[in-house]
Amino acid sequence: MRNEFSETFNHLLSENHVTSYKVAKDLGISQGTMNEYKNGKKTPTVRNLIKIADYFGCSVDYLLGRTGKKEINR
């Protein structure tokens, strides 16, 4: 069961040549939880969405499929 977040997350992993294991380790999120995000079984908490967005330098809206624009407006 995929969702918009998991599709975008998997794309970002591939695009940045990084594994979900590395992202989980770098962000202090358990590997099991990260796998649930990756496989679309769970949507991240707001706190983890922000961590993941910051990690990839994109907006939370981009991660959730609310915009196709990856850049963050500052």
N, C-alpha and C positions, 0 to 999 in steps of 0.2 A: 504494500500500500504506500504509494508515493504521494507526497504533497508538494506544494509550491516551494516550501522551505527546503525540503530534501533535494529537490531538483537543482535549486540554486546552489545549495551547499556542496553537492557533489560536483557541480560545474566549477565552483571556486577551488575545490581541492585539486581537481585536474589542472585547471588553468595555472595554479600556483605551485604545482608539483610538490604537494605536501600530502601526508596521510592524515586520516582522521585521528590516528593514534598520536601523532605529533601535536596536532591542534589540541586534543584532549589534555595531553601532558603539559603543554605550554600554558593552557588556560586554567588548569586545576579542575577539570571536569572529568568524571570517571569515564573510562573507556566504554563501559556498558551503556551509560547514558548517551555518549557520543554516537555509538552504533545505532541506538534507537532514533536519534535525530537523523542520522545518515540514511537509514532505511525507511524513514517516514512513519515510524511507529509512534513517535512523540514529537511535539513541537517544543522547542526550548522555552524555558522561563524567560521573562523579560530580562532579568539579570544576565542570563547566558546569551540571549540574543544580542545584547549590547556588547558583551565580551567578544563574541564571534564577529560582529560587525566591525569592531575596533581592530581585531586581528587581521581581517582582510581589507580594511580601509574602505568599507562601503557602509551604506546606510541600512538601518533595520528595515526600512520600507523595501529596499532592494532585496534583502534576504527573504522577505515575506511575499514577494511578487507584487507589491503594490506600485512599483515603478520599474521601468527598464533601465533607469539611469543609475549607474553604480556609484557615481561620485556623490560626495556629501556636500551639501550647500553650507557654506560658512559665512 
